[in-house]
Amino acid sequence: MFRDAAKSSLIFRLLALIFFVHLCVALSLAQTESKANDLLRQMTLEEKVAQLTQLPGFQVPEFTQQNGLTPEEVARKYGAGSVLWVSDPKEINRWQHLAVDQSRLHIPILFGLDVIHGYHTIFPSPIAMASSWDPKMVEAAQSVAAREARAAGIAWTFGPMVDIARDARWGRMMEGAGEDPYLGAAMARAQVLGFQGAQLGGPNHVMASVKHFAGYGAAEGGRDYDASYIPEELMWNVYLPPFKAALDAGAGTVMSAYMDLNDVPASGNRWLLHDVLRDAWQFKGFVVSDANAVHSLITHGYARDGQDATYKAFSAGLNMDMASGTYLKFLPAEVQAGRISTQQIDDAVRPILEAKIRLGLFEHPYVDEPLIPQVLNDPQSQQTARAAVQRSVVLLRNEGGMLPLDKSSKQIKSIAVIGPLADAETDLLSMWGALTKPGPTVSILRGIKEKVGSAVQVEFAHGPNIWRDIPSLFENIPSLPLKAQPKQNAEEAKKAMDDAVAVAKQNDIAVLVLGETDLMSGEAASRSSLNLSGGQQELLEAVVATGKPVVLVLVNGRPLDISWAAEHVPAILEVWYPGSQGGNGVADVLFGDANPAGHLPVSWPRTSGTAPVYYNHNLTQAPEDAPDFKSRYWDVRNTPLFPFGYGLSYTTFSFDNLKLNHAEAKVGTNLEVSVDVANTGGRAGDAVVQLYIHQRAGSASRPVRQLKGFQRVSLPASAKKTVHFTLGKEELQFWSPATKQWVVEPEQFDVWVGGDSTATLHGEFRLTR
Ligand code: BGC
């Protein structure tokens, strides 16, 4: 009785607290809106259009030519919605003074930057963090990134990038969470929470911009910026869920993509920006274009001229023009001509002002410069980054338990560390990591040297240089740190190769660090071939031919063609672009101070010609278990080299006792699934328990498998744990092309649970009407 009373009083207090929090949020939103409306009442049309403009943070001759004012003059005369590409706090303060001191209404500028996986402490690239299958870790990493960026005056990041990428030729696969909508949604949510905190506007946080809306990852042939053709059912079921998850987590803004989506460029696509975003999802924040994308509507052959581009982008639902200055030049005339109403302009400007108010920019427009070092030099951030590397790397092969290596010199007296990325620093950051204000980076060579100390001798050889045949847009720009390795002639390359092989011969084992420089993956970094380019394959084969045991460490942004290595190299560790603490985190794993538990967020193609490859494809008339040589390609197996969700550990796990609480249940019932996971090896480790479903028939063909649950669980040696999953409406529904609606259908379903997408532990259930 007493317990019941105490319980009801607790419930009452909890409800009261929830009500109070909601009330406070509603009040503060109302105050924000009223302050924005006050400002709007005082603003001229030109001042409003300036708020709809994101200015480039440096001189752009075309911008000035078109508008008759430099970006700085615009900020001074009319103010500015935002400025991008300024990462230096001193510069940020200088710009801010222009708007706050000199523009008529003193509205502060919102500074935006690509803080994709770190500002000063660079975390592993997003594809690496997704490989951790650990949303909490990802949230923690992005909250460090947010704290550092905010301290330096950046209140808005252009992330998370949540584009589903099924084609490894596409260079931007590294910026996202891979091929799967469910994992992608989990990573999108985690990143938004990390960047923004629980509520937009919290201290030490920044506003997120989920991008690139939408379908950019489906660029034809994996060629960056090329058109995407995606049927509506794939948009809803595959490409849009991570965006929805980011918005549900509160993402304040959306960035529209560059490419044509089904023949209408995303930045002028009303279906995307209005029907999906505002109508279906009730999004209340604002949309910024990708860089220059409003002007690019002309280049696409979609808009006749700047006037038409302005009209098409604005009326599609795009609030802010990134860097092209097209709105600035043409929007006032559109209003004067009556094609766009003042009401529409106000509705577009309001969320921008509201974001500035919620972010506290009116109270604190300036960077507190003396405080910055304290934030950037927090040693805890480096620890978080190191742990993130340990949790992100994926052990792809470990024949005969070659890893972990012994650092005590009992078995190994000397190590050759070889390869064009072995002593790399900036390359470990990825292109976006290199473009903020990165602090020092630990190379893999240094990480290994520090790990073994004087106990083991470490000798380094670079091997031949690697470079892009067609240079990157971002290459060798004096103000940017992205430097390509110099091209070598055949003689120089041969000498470098011979030296490397000699070093391999002189040492007990060889650790080869191969892959892609920062410029070889990322924006404008698509490739037709996934090979280990520039002599790296030859180097690998030559070192293996010495007979020394070889560990291959891959630094890259996408799966590469390692079919040969997968047969001939005993240990392969995928570390992606691991960031500032890359060398330390990788050495921790190589020498067993951390046990790898990363799992692939993408299916690993056998050759370039098999891309795109993804696990959640539909069944065909030739079933999966038909010999794949006969039914698909005849020159290569149809399956990936490593399946989605795959990753090894220094221990082993078993999965059994799969239980479902119902064999049959009505549509609308939640199904509970449980499975026992046991650590069957001799050391502690993390298992990534993955649940997949398949709907056997229905109003549309459904993918052969779909990830619908995962948990990363730590298990001491020999320990066992029961892991629980719930399959509810979210997991069981799909957007049916037959009914053009979200449906949960009364059908037969399969369930598999295990350590990757080929899991064999099976159960089934039926949903009934
Ligand atoms: C990229 C975006 C990025 C923007 C601003 C564009 O080229 O596509 O992802 O946020 O530049 O740097």
Residues whose N, C-alpha, C, O or C-beta is under 5 A from the ligand:
A	BS01	BGC	D114 F158 D290 A291
